[in-house]
Amino acid sequence: MASSEGKLDLRLADDRAEILTLLTKHGIALEPAALNFAVSELSEDWLVAWAMWASAIFNVRISEKDKSGVWLATWAEIVSSIFDMRDVAGVREQIRRLRIPSHEALDTSLAIRVAGRYARRGFAVNFEPNGKGCSDLLVENSSFRSYVEIKRENEWEHKRLLSAQSLSNEVLGCFVPLYHWLKDNELRLEIKFSMLFSSSVVPAILAEVERQVRQAETLTELPINAVRGSRYIVLPRLDAPFYKGIRFGRIVGTGTVVQLVPQNMPIQVVFDWEHNRDALKRRIRKASRQLANDAAMDSDAEGFLVREGSHGEVARETIRSSFSSLPDSCLGVVLLSDPGCVIPRSDVSAEVARVMGFAGSP
């Protein structure tokens, strides 16, 4: 049996029993037959888990040197989907791609999860119905027929996000003495960085802001010379967010339940994020071309995009601003994020938008 933070090899009967117990504990349904099917079909990366924090994670290779973690609930949905669709044409090719040690394995896993969500609701599913250069899926039943093009956020595009998050934590941690002064004066502080910087610059940022902030006029931007092009502003606590971008903040403990909103975060760090918006727009354009290729082969074609990624509010804004680049046959975009949403074309019915939303509902 695995320890509380040990290895679970699902090719071993005892470990299979333990993973089923863990799934039951988390309220995740997975048939033993589905688990046995996975053992017979998947590569080692998908069969060896590490128990941790009362859950488990599978480390899937995405290159010769790098791995990406797949948490238990996501893994279970993938396994359940390939089992449920084991007789669907094209699923064997999808299983083969799961075994490839590259980002393609994770891209494929998302396509399998979306397909499974429709298959379990009684839709017929067809993988890559029009071949290379076209959409990933065709889903249909008696009242709905749509192509689906699926795009996952490339993990390596977000090394910058991880760096921004780490730097934000450092900055926010250094400003703890300032939190209570801001709270006592019904103020909050937003710091906008134009670029990433070295951790060694954090003390200079702290000194610069601390020297001026208590005398600063509210609603007046001041520069941060330690990071070129950066600035900050002191706002009344209840004012709306001032800066746009990727936002990080902390709530000061009050002993009571409070909302996770900017007004309850005395200090927020914001980073410009134009590069990733541009990357998202490029991926939307590429997906649009694939749906347009379907329309060229199928005169009745309609379809929608499914896009998985981080920072849902920024992504939603970018998607809406990119609607003009979508082909006429595109019904809209389903964003799988936090928060996620369905962004339909303006003339799409509420029922069609609801069915599109199945792509985001396990």
N, C-alpha and C positions, 0 to 999 in steps of 0.2 A: 504494500500500500504506500502511496505517496505521502510525504510529510506535508505540513501546512504550507510550506513553500518549496515543494519538491516537484519532481518530474513525473508526468503521467504519460506513459506510452500506450496508446490505445490499441496497439497490436497485442497487448497482454490482457487477459481476461479480467484480472483483478482491477487493473487500471480502467478498463472499460466500465466496470461496475461502479468504480468511484466517480468517473466523469458523469455517469447517469444520475448518481446520487446528487452530485453538485448541480446538475441541470434541474433536477426536481426541486432542490432547495431554492433555486432562483425562479421557479415557476416557468421554466422553459421546457416545452414539450418536444421530445425527440424519441422516435421509436427505436428500440434496440435494433430492428432490422435496418434502419437508416444508418445507424452507427456501424453495423457490420458491412453495409454497402460501401461506406466511406473507407473503411479499412482495406477493402479489396480493390479500391479504385484510385485512392489518392496517394500522393508522395509523402515522404516522412515529415516534411515541414508541417503538413496539415494533420498529422497523427501524433505529434509529440507536443504536449502542453506543459506549462509550468503553473502550478497552483500558487496563487498569491492573492492576498486581500480578499479572501473568501470567494474568489473567482478563479479563472484560469486564462492564460494567454498563449497563443500559438505564434511562434516566430517564423514568419514566412520569408524566404529568401527573395530579394528583389534585384540582386546582382551577386557577383562572386563574393563580395565582402560584406554586403549590407542586408539587413533584415528589417521587416516591418511587423509590428505586433497586431494580431487579430484577436479581439476579445471573445470570450466564450459565447455570448449571445449572437454576435455576428457570425461566428464559426458555425453555430448550430443552425442558423438560418440557411447558410450555404449548403450544409450537409443535407438538411431537410429538403431543400429545393432540388438538388441533383437526384435525390432519391425519388421524390414525387414526380420528377420529369424524366426518369430513367428511360422511358420508352419514347420520348419526344425526339424527332429527327434533329440531329445536330448537337444534342447534348453531349455525346461522346467527345466531340471536338472541343467543347467547352471544358470538359474534365481534363482533357489533354493539356489545354492551355493553363489550367490551374497548376499543373506540375512544372511549368517553365519558370526557372529562377530569374524572373525579371518583373518589371512593373506590370507586364501583361497579365500575370497571375492575379494581381489585385484588381485590374480593370475588368478581367473576366469574372471575378467573384462578385462584382457589383452588378454586372449584366445578369448573372445567374440569380441573384437575390431579387432583382426587379422582375425577371421572368417568372420566378416562383410565386411572387405575390399575385400575379395575374392567373397563373395556372391553378393556384389553390382557390381562386374565386370562380373557377369554371371556364376561363377563357382558353381558347386554343392559342398556343404559342409557337412561333416559328423563328428560329435563330438565323440571322443574316439572310433573309429571304431573297434579296436581290444581289447577293455576293459582295465582293470587295468594293469599297468606295461608297457603299450605301449604308442604311441604318442597321442597328444591332438586332432589332426584334420586329416582328409583326404580331400584334395581339388582337384577337377578335372574338366576338360572340354574335348572337343574333341581332344586337342593336348597336354594336360599337366595333369599329375597325380602324386601327391606327398603327403606323410605324412608330418605333421608339428609338431614338439615338441617345446613347448614354455616355456621359463624360465624367470621369473621376478627376478630382484635383490631383495633379502630380505632386507627390510628397516632397520632391526635391525643390519644387518651386517655393516651398515654405520653410526652407532653412532660415530665410530672412524673418519669417513670422516667429520661429522659435527664438532667434536672437533678440528680436524686439521684445518678446515676452520676458526673457531673462533680464535684459537691461531695465525694463519697466519695473520688475520686482526689486532690482537693486536700488533704483531711484526712489521708489515708493517706500522701501525699507529705511532709507536714510532720512526721509522727511517726517518720520513719526512724531518728533517734538512739535512740528508745525500743525499737525492734524487738529490738536485740541484748540489751538489759537483760532484756527479757521472756524471750527465748530462753535466756539464760544461767541464769535463775532458774526455768525450766520453768513459765512462766506465759503467759497470753495475756489480751488486753484486748478486751472488746466494748463498743462505744459505740452507744447507741440514741438516735436523733433522732426527735422527735415531729412534726417539720415540716421543710419546706425553709427555707433561710436564705440570706442574701447571702454571697458570697465574702469580703466584708470582715469577717465575723464569725469566720472561720477562725483568725486569730491569737489571738483571745480564747479560743476553744475550746482551742487548743494550750496557752496559758499556764495555763488553769484545770486541765487534766488533768495537765500536767507538774508543776504545783505540789504535787499530792496523790498521784499514782499510786504512787510508790515507797514511800510510807508507808501506803497503803491496805490494809485487811484483805481477804483473799480472800473471795469469795462475799458481799460486802457492797456493795450499790448506793450510788453517790454521785451527786448531782445535777450537771448542767452548766447553770449559771445563764445562760450566754451564749445558750442556745437554750431557751426556756421549755418545761418538761415533759420535757426530755431528761436522760439519765443514762448512767452507765457502770459496769462491774463488772470486777474482776480475778478471773480464774479459773485454777485449775490447768490446765496445758496440755491434759491428756487428758480434761477434763470435757466433757460434751455441750454443745451450743449452749444459751445461756441465754435470749436474746431471740428472738422471732418477728418476721418481717417480711422485707423484701427486703434481701439480705445482699451486701456487697462486701468483698473482702479481697485481700491480696497474700501470696505466699509469698516468704520471704527466700531468696536464692540460697545453696545449700549445696554445689554441685558434684556432687550426686548426685540421682537421680530420687526424687521424693517424691510422695505422693498429694495430690490436690487436695481436702483435707478441712479443716474448721476447726482441727483440732489442729495443722496445719502452717502456720497463718496467725496470727502473733503478735498482729495487730490486725485486728479486723473492724468495719465500720461497718454498722449496721442501721437501716433506715427503716421506720416504720409504713406499712402499705399497705392500710388498711381501705377506702379509697375505691375502689381498683381491684377489690377483692374484691366490693364491692357492685355495681360495674359488671358484673363477670362473672356474678354471680347474676341480675342483670336480663336479661342476654343469654341465660342458660340458661332463664329463665322464658319469654322471648319464643320461643325455639326450641321449647320444650315445647308452647306453644300451637299452633305450626305443625304439629307432629306430631299433636297432638290433633285438629286440623282434618282431617288425612288420615284419622284413625280414624273421624271422623264421616262421611266419604265412602266409606270402604272398610272394611267390617266385618272383613276379615282383616289389616288394616294392622298392621305392626310397623315400628319404625324406630329409628335411633340418631342422636346428635348428633356432629358433627365440629367441634372447636373449636381454632383455631390461635391461639397467643399466646406470650408470653414467660414466663420464670420458672415452669417446669413444676411444681416441687414445691409452690409456693404455690397455683397453679391447681388441681393435683390435690386438695389438701386442701379447697379451696373447692368443687370439683365434688362431692366425696364428701359434704360437709355439705349439699349442695343436692339430694341424690337424692330426698328426700321430695316435691320439687316436680315431679318428672318424671311424665308420664302412665304408666298401666299398660302402654301399648303400646310404651314406650321400652325398648330393649334395653340402653342404656348410653351412654357417651360415649367418643369417641376423641380424645385430647388430642395435638395436634401442637405440640410444644414441645421444650425441652431441659431435662430429659429428657421424652420423650413416652411415652404409655402408652395401653392400652385399659382402661377402667374399666367393666366389665360389671355388669348387674344380678345379684344373687346367684344366681338360678336359671338364668342363661344358660349353655349348655354351652360346653365348651372349644373345640369346633369352630366354633360361631357366633362366639365371641370372636375366634378366629383370622381368620375371614372379615371381621369388622369391622375388624381390624387392617390389612387391605389398604388402607384409606383413608389410612394413614400410610406406606405402602411404595411408593415410585416403581417 
